[in-house]
Amino acid sequence: MDDTLAELFAVIEDRKETLPEGSYTASLFAHEKGENAVLEKLGEETTELVLAAKDDDSDEITHEAADIVYHLLVLLSMKEVGIEELEAELEARR
């Protein structure tokens, strides 16, 4: 998967700091209910992933899984958990 997750996390971190106008990611950090919005999106996307899996729709599974990973990375950034910590935890599970 090369550095895709690390690169995406770096973009998320940058948008958290710079809050560019028109950025969905920045809006999650700037909004007072941003954390709740991210948590709700994680729940919503998880449900959509389960439904896509039940329908055996590989394109939709891929799309919903990507939505989950993106919102998970935003949540990690909000909670000051670095991508390195996630990678170390995953590495420990091999």
N, C-alpha and C positions, 0 to 999 in steps of 0.2 A: 504494500500500500504506500510505499515510499514515505514522503513527508506530508502527505495530504492533510492529515489531521493536525499536525503541528502548524502547517501553514494556515489552515482555517482558524485554528485557535489564535494565531498571531493576528489575523485580521480582526477577530472578535475583540481581542485585547486592545488593538488600536482604536477600534470604533468605540470601545468603552471609554477610552481616554479623550478622543477627539470629538466624539458625538456629532459626526457630520449630519447636516440636515438632509432629510429624505431617506436615511438609512434605517431599515427595519431593526437591525441589531442595535443601533444607537438608541432607538426609541424604547427598547426594552430596558436599557440602562437608565434612561432619562426619566421614564415614567415612574411615578410613585408606587404603582402597582406592578412594576416590571417583574419582580420575582414571582408574584402570584400568576401573572400572565404566562411566564415561562413554565411554571408548574402545571398550569392548566393545559398548555400546548403539549407538554410531555404526556399528560394523560390522554388528551385527544388523539395525538399521533400514535400512541401505543394501541389504543382501541382500533384506529384505522389500520394499523399493521396487522393486528389479529384478524380483522375482517378480510384483509387482502390475502392473508395466509390461508384462511378458510376457503376463500374463492380460488386459491391456487393461481393467483395473478402475479406472476413474477415481476412485471414492470411496476405494478403498484406496491409490491413488497419492497422493491428497491427504493422507490420514491419515499414511502413512509419511513423506512429505516433511516434514510438520509435525514429526514425531518427530525427524527428522534435524536440522532447523533448531533445535529446542529444545535438543537435546543439543550441537549445535555452539556455541550461545550459552553454554551452561554451561561448555564447554571453554574458550572464549575468556575467560570470566570467571576461570576457574581459572588461566589463563596470563597474567592481567593485560593482556589485549588488549581495548581498548575497542571499542564498537560503531562509534565514529567511524572507527577504523582500518579496520574491515571495509568501511564505507561508502565511504571514500576509495579503497580498493583496487578496489571494484566500479565506482566512478565513473571511475577511470582506465582501465577496460576498455571503456567505452562508445565 
